[in-house]
Amino acid sequence: MAVGPGTLPDFFPVAGVRLGIASAGIKKPGRKDLVVLELAEGSRVAGIFTRNQFCAAPVTLARKHLTEASPRYLLINTGNANAGTGARGMTDALACCAALADVTGVQPNQVLPFSTGVIGEPLPVAKLVAALPAAVADVAEGHWAEAASGIMTTDTRPKGASRQLILGGHSITISGISKGAGMIRPNMATMLGFIATDARISPEALQALASELGEKSFNRITIDGDTSTNDACMLIASGQAGEEIGVDSPLLPELKAALADVYLELAHAIVRDGEGATKFVTIAVEAAASQQEALDVAYTVAHSPLVKTALFASDPNWGRILAAVGRAGVAGLDLEALEIWLGNVCLVRDGGRAGDYSEERGQAVMDQEEITIRIDLKRGDVAETVWTCDFSHDYVTINAEYRT
């Protein structure tokens, strides 16, 4: 199940970035489960990573390598997370980086490793290493769609976005892919995402963009409230087009807006493909006194199993939304002032059911595939938006059978 058509775009190749895909048979024989991104010399990379304290060995190693050298390759495998694997996990991640470095003639610390899949099982290094020459031989600028499929786990469809714009008289390209369908909860984003542009961006501006754009997109989505051990979202600037864009460049706002579109499209694609999802749900909290207050309310509603199962049933059981708002921990909440809306239908006003609410109007909204829940707290001028999905029978089945 998934919400919306979910078709991949026609990707614009990014000069200075080539992608190769191969089958290592890590979990399933014959499956394309290994992806290599080759970056032109001088490319710059920034990113954000999971905040789960049991972060996987490849996360720790990628962070370390980013501080030591200019990355030339990204190495991604699915089917095995290499997380919860102790000292062996780090040894295995290092071995994979060293093997790719040997094949390509770079230094091991110029390789950034990323893994996703089952937690707690040793990485089958021999299988992965054996497939590296095929992945490297496959690299091409046009392999974005193939790479989008190659990084999938429980995803039902690949996810991608691509844009072109004229910036300072130069054509600039942005393309990106993401994966994720379950164990999705911000705090990092609980997914893998790789966004590349041929723009030339200063290191300071690149990290600022990676942090801010990730926070407002991937860190505003949730499927089930679980933060994974392996998540990363990387922003690559190959520097093949245009003049250098720094933190004070007049070109930065326009580039940032285009990148934000790609980040948001990739983040939304994860929610639309949430495990067992049948609804795409926007939870918008308005007039909060602080950002934390707005997020507390939004996530309490988004994570409520009773709200999420009502969404799956298309049941306008608005009392579940009201109860979730009430337990979000907002001190001094004025129940008589706040309003709760389902689409264009007011559910709650003056401390109870809105006078003009009817079950028929609520049902008409709940029957839609895309739904907005809007909560107006009437306390300040802060607004935040979170995106989530419903809980279906299929979510339970997928996760109960994940290792079988």
C-alpha positions as CSV (number, residue, x, y, z in Angstrom):
1,M,0.0,0.0,0.0
2,A,1.1,3.6,-0.6
3,V,-0.6,6.9,-1.0
4,G,-0.5,8.7,-4.4
5,P,1.0,7.6,-7.7
6,G,4.6,7.6,-6.5
7,T,6.2,7.7,-9.9
8,L,9.8,8.7,-10.2
9,P,10.8,11.9,-12.0
10,D,12.9,12.1,-15.0
11,F,16.2,12.7,-13.2
12,F,18.5,15.4,-14.4
13,P,22.1,14.1,-14.2
14,V,24.3,16.0,-11.8
15,A,27.7,16.8,-13.2
16,G,30.4,15.3,-11.0
17,V,28.2,12.6,-9.6
18,R,28.0,9.0,-11.0
19,L,26.1,6.1,-9.5
20,G,26.6,2.4,-9.8
21,I,24.4,-0.5,-8.7
22,A,25.2,-4.2,-8.2
23,S,23.8,-7.3,-6.5
24,A,25.7,-8.6,-3.5
25,G,22.9,-11.0,-2.4
26,I,23.2,-9.7,1.2
27,K,19.6,-10.7,2.1
28,K,18.1,-12.0,-1.1
29,P,20.0,-13.6,-3.9
30,G,20.0,-11.6,-7.1
31,R,18.6,-8.4,-5.5
32,K,20.3,-5.1,-6.5
33,D,21.3,-4.2,-2.9
34,L,24.6,-2.3,-3.4
35,V,25.0,1.3,-4.5
36,V,28.1,3.3,-5.1
37,L,28.2,7.1,-5.6
38,E,31.3,8.4,-7.2
39,L,32.1,12.1,-6.6
40,A,34.3,14.3,-8.6
41,E,37.5,15.4,-7.0
42,G,36.9,18.6,-5.0
43,S,33.2,17.7,-4.2
44,R,32.0,18.7,-0.8
45,V,29.7,16.7,1.5
46,A,27.7,17.6,4.6
47,G,25.0,15.8,6.4
48,I,23.0,14.9,9.5
49,F,22.9,11.5,11.2
50,T,20.7,9.5,13.6
51,R,20.8,10.6,17.3
52,N,20.0,7.0,18.4
53,Q,22.8,6.2,21.0
54,F,23.0,2.7,19.5
55,C,24.1,4.3,16.2
56,A,25.4,1.8,13.7
57,A,29.1,1.3,12.9
58,P,28.8,2.9,9.4
59,V,27.3,6.0,11.0
60,T,30.2,6.4,13.4
61,L,32.7,5.8,10.6
62,A,31.0,8.1,8.1
63,R,31.1,10.9,10.7
64,K,34.8,10.2,11.3
65,H,35.8,10.1,7.7
66,L,33.9,13.4,7.0
67,T,36.3,15.1,9.4
68,E,39.5,13.5,7.9
69,A,39.3,13.8,4.1
70,S,37.4,15.0,1.1
71,P,34.9,12.2,0.2
72,R,35.2,10.6,-3.2
73,Y,32.8,7.6,-2.8
74,L,29.6,6.8,-0.9
75,L,29.0,3.1,-0.3
76,I,25.5,2.0,0.5
77,N,24.2,-1.5,1.2
78,T,20.7,-2.7,2.1
79,G,19.6,-6.0,3.8
80,N,21.9,-5.6,6.8
81,A,22.2,-2.6,9.1
82,N,25.6,-3.5,10.7
83,A,24.1,-2.1,13.9
84,G,24.3,-3.7,17.4
85,T,27.3,-5.6,16.1
86,G,30.0,-4.3,18.6
87,A,33.6,-4.0,17.7
88,R,33.2,-6.4,14.8
89,G,30.8,-3.9,13.2
90,M,33.4,-1.2,13.0
91,T,36.0,-3.7,11.7
92,D,33.6,-4.8,9.0
93,A,32.7,-1.2,8.0
94,L,36.4,-0.3,7.8
95,A,37.0,-3.4,5.7
96,C,34.3,-2.4,3.2
97,C,35.7,1.2,2.9
98,A,39.2,-0.2,2.4
99,A,38.0,-2.7,-0.3
100,L,36.3,0.1,-2.3
101,A,39.3,2.3,-1.9
102,D,41.5,-0.5,-3.3
103,V,39.2,-0.9,-6.3
104,T,39.1,2.8,-7.0
105,G,42.5,4.1,-6.0
106,V,41.4,6.5,-3.3
107,Q,42.2,6.5,0.5
108,P,39.9,4.4,2.8
109,N,38.8,7.6,4.7
110,Q,37.6,9.1,1.4
111,V,34.8,6.5,1.4
112,L,31.6,7.1,3.5
113,P,29.7,3.9,4.4
114,F,26.0,3.6,4.8
115,S,24.0,0.5,5.7
116,T,20.3,-0.3,6.2
117,G,18.4,-3.5,7.0
118,V,18.2,-6.0,9.9
119,I,19.8,-4.9,13.2
120,G,22.1,-7.2,15.2
121,E,23.5,-9.5,12.5
122,P,27.1,-9.4,11.2
123,L,27.6,-7.7,7.9
124,P,28.4,-10.3,5.2
125,V,31.6,-8.5,4.2
126,A,32.8,-11.1,1.7
127,K,29.5,-10.8,-0.3
128,L,29.7,-7.0,-0.3
129,V,33.3,-6.9,-1.3
130,A,32.9,-9.4,-4.1
131,A,30.2,-7.1,-5.7
132,L,32.2,-3.9,-5.5
133,P,34.0,-4.2,-8.9
134,A,30.6,-4.7,-10.6
135,A,29.1,-1.6,-8.8
136,V,32.1,0.5,-9.8
137,A,32.1,-0.7,-13.4
138,D,28.4,0.3,-13.5
139,V,28.8,4.0,-12.5
140,A,27.1,6.5,-14.8
141,E,25.5,10.0,-14.4
142,G,22.1,8.7,-15.4
143,H,21.7,5.9,-12.9
144,W,19.7,7.8,-10.3
145,A,16.5,5.8,-10.8
146,E,18.4,2.5,-10.5
147,A,20.1,3.8,-7.3
148,A,16.7,4.8,-5.9
149,S,15.6,1.2,-6.2
150,G,18.9,-0.2,-5.0
151,I,18.6,1.5,-1.5
152,M,15.1,0.2,-0.8
153,T,14.3,-2.1,2.1
154,T,10.6,-2.5,3.1
155,D,9.8,0.4,0.7
156,T,7.2,-0.5,-1.9
157,R,8.5,2.0,-4.5
158,P,11.6,4.0,-5.1
159,K,11.7,7.7,-4.1
160,G,13.3,10.6,-6.0
161,A,13.2,14.2,-6.9
162,S,15.0,16.4,-9.4
163,R,15.1,20.1,-10.2
164,Q,17.0,22.6,-12.5
165,L,17.2,26.3,-12.1
166,I,19.2,29.3,-13.5
167,L,21.3,30.8,-10.7
168,G,23.6,33.7,-11.4
169,G,23.4,33.0,-15.1
170,H,24.4,29.3,-14.7
171,S,22.2,26.2,-15.0
172,I,22.2,24.4,-11.7
173,T,20.9,20.8,-11.2
174,I,19.6,19.2,-8.0
175,S,18.7,15.5,-7.8
176,G,18.1,13.3,-4.8
177,I,16.9,9.9,-3.7
178,S,15.6,8.6,-0.3
179,K,14.5,5.4,1.3
180,G,12.4,4.6,4.3
181,A,9.0,3.2,5.1
182,G,9.1,2.0,8.8
183,M,11.1,2.8,11.9
184,I,10.5,6.4,10.9
185,R,10.7,9.1,13.6
186,P,12.6,12.3,13.5
187,N,15.6,12.8,15.8
188,M,17.4,12.5,12.9
189,A,15.1,11.4,10.2
190,T,15.1,7.6,10.4
191,M,15.9,7.0,6.7
192,L,18.6,7.4,4.1
193,G,18.7,10.3,1.8
194,F,21.2,11.5,-0.7
195,I,20.8,14.9,-2.4
196,A,23.4,16.2,-4.9
197,T,23.8,19.4,-6.8
198,D,26.5,20.6,-9.2
199,A,26.5,24.0,-7.5
200,R,29.7,25.2,-5.9
201,I,28.9,25.8,-2.2
202,S,31.2,26.7,0.6
203,P,31.6,24.2,3.4
204,E,30.0,26.4,5.9
205,A,27.0,27.1,3.7
206,L,26.7,23.4,2.8
207,Q,26.5,22.3,6.4
208,A,24.1,25.0,7.3
209,L,21.8,23.9,4.4
210,A,22.1,20.2,5.3
211,S,21.2,20.9,8.9
212,E,18.4,23.4,8.4
213,L,16.7,21.7,5.4
214,G,16.9,18.3,7.1
215,E,15.3,19.7,10.2
216,K,12.3,21.1,8.4
217,S,11.7,18.1,6.2
218,F,13.1,14.7,7.2
219,N,13.0,15.7,10.9
220,R,9.3,16.5,10.6
221,I,8.1,13.1,9.4
222,T,7.0,10.1,11.5
223,I,5.5,6.7,10.7
224,D,5.7,4.9,14.0
225,G,7.7,6.9,16.5
226,D,10.7,4.7,16.3
227,T,14.2,6.2,15.7
228,S,16.5,3.9,13.8
229,T,20.2,3.2,14.4
230,N,21.4,3.9,10.9
231,D,19.9,7.1,9.5
232,A,21.7,9.7,7.5
233,C,20.9,12.4,5.0
234,M,23.8,13.7,2.9
235,L,24.0,16.8,0.8
236,I,26.6,16.7,-1.9
237,A,27.9,19.7,-3.9
238,S,30.1,18.7,-6.8
239,G,31.2,22.2,-7.6
240,Q,30.9,21.7,-11.4
241,A,28.6,24.7,-12.1
242,G,28.5,28.4,-11.2
243,E,30.4,30.6,-8.8
244,E,31.0,29.7,-5.2
245,I,28.0,30.3,-3.0
246,G,28.8,31.2,0.6
247,V,26.6,32.0,3.7
248,D,26.3,35.6,2.7
249,S,25.9,35.1,-1.1
250,P,22.8,36.8,-2.6
251,L,22.3,33.6,-4.6
252,L,21.9,31.4,-1.5
253,P,18.2,32.1,-0.8
254,E,17.1,30.9,-4.3
255,L,19.3,27.8,-4.2
256,K,18.0,27.1,-0.7
257,A,14.4,27.3,-1.8
258,A,15.1,24.8,-4.7
259,L,16.9,22.4,-2.3
260,A,14.0,22.8,0.2
261,D,11.6,21.6,-2.5
262,V,13.7,18.5,-3.1
263,Y,14.1,17.7,0.6
264,L,10.4,18.1,1.3
265,E,9.4,16.0,-1.7
266,L,11.7,13.2,-0.7
267,A,10.5,13.4,2.9
268,H,6.9,13.3,1.9
269,A,7.6,10.3,-0.3
270,I,8.7,8.3,2.7
271,V,5.4,9.1,4.5
272,R,3.3,8.3,1.4
273,D,5.1,4.9,1.3
274,G,4.9,4.3,5.1
275,E,4.5,0.6,5.9
276,G,0.9,-0.3,5.2
277,A,-0.1,3.4,4.8
278,T,-3.4,4.3,3.2
279,K,-3.5,8.0,4.3
280,F,-1.1,10.9,4.0
281,V,-1.7,13.2,7.0
282,T,-0.6,16.7,7.6
283,I,-0.7,17.9,11.2
284,A,-0.4,21.7,11.4
285,V,-0.2,23.4,14.8
286,E,-0.8,27.1,14.7
287,A,-0.5,30.0,17.2
288,A,1.7,28.1,19.7
289,A,3.7,29.9,22.3
290,S,7.0,28.1,21.3
291,Q,8.4,25.7,18.8
292,Q,8.7,23.0,21.3
293,E,5.0,23.4,22.3
294,A,3.9,23.2,18.7
295,L,6.0,20.1,18.1
296,D,4.8,18.4,21.3
297,V,1.2,18.8,20.2
298,A,1.8,17.7,16.6
299,Y,3.7,14.6,17.6
300,T,1.3,13.6,20.3
301,V,-1.5,13.5,17.7
302,A,0.8,11.9,15.1
303,H,1.9,9.1,17.4
304,S,-1.5,8.3,18.9
305,P,-2.4,4.7,18.0
306,L,-6.1,5.6,18.4
307,V,-5.9,8.6,16.1
308,K,-3.9,6.6,13.5
309,T,-6.2,3.6,13.6
310,A,-9.3,5.9,13.2
311,L,-7.6,7.4,10.2
312,F,-7.1,4.0,8.7
313,A,-10.8,3.2,9.3
314,S,-11.8,6.6,7.8
315,D,-13.7,7.1,11.1
316,P,-14.2,10.8,12.1
317,N,-13.8,10.0,15.8
318,W,-12.7,13.5,16.6
319,G,-12.6,12.8,20.4
320,R,-9.4,10.9,19.8
321,I,-7.7,14.0,18.3
322,L,-9.1,16.2,21.2
323,A,-7.7,13.7,23.8
324,A,-4.3,13.7,22.2
325,V,-4.1,17.5,22.2
326,G,-5.1,17.5,25.8
327,R,-2.4,15.1,26.9
328,A,0.4,16.8,25.0
329,G,1.6,18.6,28.2
330,V,0.9,22.2,27.2
331,A,0.8,24.1,30.5
332,G,-2.2,26.5,30.9
333,L,-3.9,25.4,27.7
334,D,-7.1,27.5,27.2
335,L,-9.7,24.9,26.2
336,E,-12.3,27.5,25.5
337,A,-10.0,29.3,23.0
338,L,-8.4,26.6,20.9
339,E,-9.9,25.2,17.7
340,I,-9.3,21.8,16.0
341,W,-10.1,21.4,12.3
342,L,-10.3,18.4,10.1
343,G,-9.7,19.7,6.6
344,N,-12.2,22.6,6.3
345,V,-14.4,21.2,9.0
346,C,-14.2,22.6,12.5
347,L,-14.3,19.8,15.1
348,V,-13.7,21.6,18.4
349,R,-14.6,25.1,19.4
350,D,-15.5,26.7,22.8
351,G,-14.2,23.7,24.7
352,G,-16.3,21.1,22.9
353,R,-17.8,19.9,19.6
354,A,-18.2,22.8,17.2
355,G,-21.8,23.9,16.8
356,D,-21.8,23.6,13.1
357,Y,-20.0,20.2,13.0
358,S,-21.8,17.2,11.6
359,E,-20.8,13.6,11.2
360,E,-21.5,13.7,7.5
361,R,-19.1,16.7,7.0
362,G,-16.4,14.9,9.1
363,Q,-16.9,11.7,7.2
364,A,-16.4,13.5,3.8
365,V,-13.0,14.6,4.9
366,M,-12.0,11.3,6.5
367,D,-12.8,9.5,3.2
368,Q,-10.1,11.4,1.4
369,E,-6.6,9.9,0.9
370,E,-4.8,13.1,2.0
371,I,-6.0,14.8,5.2
372,T,-5.0,17.8,7.2
373,I,-5.6,18.1,10.9
374,R,-5.1,21.7,12.0
375,I,-4.8,22.7,15.6
376,D,-5.1,26.4,16.5
377,L,-3.8,26.9,20.1
378,K,-4.5,30.6,20.2
379,R,-1.4,31.2,22.4
380,G,1.2,32.8,20.3
381,D,2.7,33.2,16.8
382,V,4.7,29.9,16.3
383,A,3.6,27.3,13.8
384,E,5.0,23.9,13.0
385,T,3.9,21.1,10.6
386,V,4.5,17.4,10.9
387,W,3.6,14.7,8.4
388,T,2.5,11.2,9.2
389,C,0.2,8.3,8.0
390,D,-2.3,5.9,9.4
391,F,-1.8,2.5,11.1
392,S,-3.2,-0.4,9.1
393,H,-3.3,-4.2,9.4
394,D,-0.5,-4.3,6.9
395,Y,1.9,-2.3,9.2
396,V,1.6,-5.0,11.9
397,T,2.1,-7.8,9.3
398,I,5.1,-6.2,7.7
399,N,6.9,-5.7,11.0
400,A,5.9,-9.1,12.5
401,E,7.3,-10.8,9.4
402,Y,10.3,-8.5,8.9
403,R,13.0,-11.2,9.4
404,T,11.1,-14.1,7.8
